[in-house]
Amino acid sequence: MEQKDYYKILGVSKTASQGEIKKAYRKLAKGCHPDTHQGDKQAEENFKAISEAYDILGKEEKRKQYDQMKSAFSQGFRPGGFDFNGAGFDLNDILRQAARGRGGGRRNVQYEDLGGLGGLGDIFSQFMDQGTHFRQSRAAPRKGNDLSANVTITFDQAIKGGKVKLTIQRRETCPDCNGSGAAPGSKPEICPECNGTGTVVMSQGGFGISRPCPRCYGKGKIITNPCIRCGGTGVAPARKKLTVKIPAGVSSGGKIRLRGQGEQGPGGGPSGDLILRVTVGDDPRFTRKGADLYTDVSIGMTTAALGGRATVKTLTGDAALKIPPGTQPGTILRMKKQGSPKPGSKKKGDLYVTVNVSIPKKLTAKQKELLIKFHEK
């Protein structure tokens, strides 16, 4: 009977200190974090397992309960119940506490009733089930997995917004079995173990402990002839074409969440979301930081000295930029509200213009004479 070994998952010994457990968790989590492994399902499952292990072992009280429960179950399963006394537990006392929580008069206890006993319910149900409770929760209706994808757009698309088309692969209702999981021409049967209720009752010292049926995993039905295409899950991989609306002002690294466009939820649950990570192409005219744009312009030294106007390229076309007298090379001038739109707002960033002063390489005799006289003054 399968049991989760959280120490093995984290790669630490049973005598590891809390500091060693925390260090092991951080190292493992960093190596499979979803943010750095977009679309990697195995990394996602590993991260969940590591997080679950740390949630138990990283807390002294939960770790103590886990160690005691693990020790108790190492003594084996007996039809008459479990011997928790050697591990410091009195199961009947635990059940009496749970029954009192339901009003005191009932003798049938469910796993959920153990949840208020200092977090013992989650650990207890896991070992009582030998993994069945976990599988049943996966079989119950739940939200589908989120999907992630990359989309590359042009600079103009990022500034103005628009629509792009892309194709993704996701799991949808199996077209062969219409989501039933049973092969075409057959259908799921009522589970003979629980008679379709999805739960069975285990006796312990006068109490009845309701738990998910170990044969149908709490669904009440079993599939004797599973669909070949989906393997009995009711969902199968499919390619989906989407038209995505790009909001004006989106930046590289920005994310667009499309709700309900992820994988279909198992057991008839809602679909997950599709998260698009945006990459914006370069533009020869501008560089960009958030909603602000940056460009440059060249002017003559006479304009720099006396002041004047220069023509600057903006998102809406050429515009005149006022050059103050005595402008020095490298001066940055700001053109308000000439930048990119700010996502979700009507406001715009600014355009910053770096001024380059052009020095003529060849001068006429008259020009040289005038410059010399200017210098002598």
Order of alpha helices (4+ residues) and beta strands (2+ residues): alpha-alpha-alpha-alpha-alpha-beta-alpha-alpha-beta-alpha-beta-beta-beta-beta-beta-beta-beta-beta-beta-beta-alpha-beta-beta-beta-beta-alpha
